Amino acid sequence: MRTPTSALLLFVACATPPSPVPASGGGAGSPNATARAAVMTVRPGIETFLSDVPERLRGKRVGLITNQSGIDASGTPDIDLIARHKDLKLVTLLTPEHGIRGNVEAGEKISDEIDPKTGVTIHSLYGAGRGEPTPEMLKDVDVSWLRRIVPRASCMRSSL
């Protein structure tokens, strides 16, 4: 059995720096403060990553650990974005509590299944004391990502 080599990539929301605004009169509520706020744009890490997938990750088979909180700015789930991306092949989904798309009640048993939207196998990490992927779940995976909202941080982690 092949074991993925470990590496860590961390993607956090990326901000486009604001245009320079004159320093005078820049207090809260001033026109300059309003101008600075108007030009600040936050771009979710998934959008930044998928707009220019690193060469060493192109063509890789992806295992995604996520839930309903992994979305882009328009609300499209990362699952769907990665599944249709030309440079990546989504092969496995791994879900914590509440299911991959957030439609399972707290404490409800989650079974392995096929995602009806992508056709990709979903492995439950919740229940049966698992909590982490097994080697069998990752047997076809080259790159695994953790993508979900955690308190005070949104991150995407990759091991290659």
C-alpha positions, 0 to 999 in steps of 0.5 A: 500500500502506498503512503502519502508523503506529508507536507503542510499547506495552509490557506487562509482568506486572502485580502487584496490590499486597499488602495492608498487613501490620504492619511488626513481625516481618516477617523472612523466615519470619515470619507477616507475611512469609508473609502478604505473599507470600500476597497478592501476585498476578502477572498476565501482561500479556496478561490485563491487556491483553485485559481492557480493550483500549484504545479505539484498538485495538478492531476492529483487524487484528492481526499477532502475532509469537510462539512457544510462550512467549506464554501466559496464567497458565493456559497458554493461548497468546496466539494463541488468546486474541487469535483469539477476542477480541471486540475484535480480529481476528487476521489474521497470525501471524509465527514465529521459530525453532521454529515458532509453537507450538514444535513445530519442531526447531532448524535445521529449515526452517519454511515459511509455512502455515495455523494449524490451530487458528485458520485464520490464515496463519503466516509464517516469520521463520526461514530464507531470511535474512528475520528480520523481516516483509516488507511483503507479510506485513503488508499486512492488519495494523493492529497488530503485536505481539511477544509471547514470552519473552526472557531476563529479560523478558516483553513485548508490543510493539505498533506502531500 
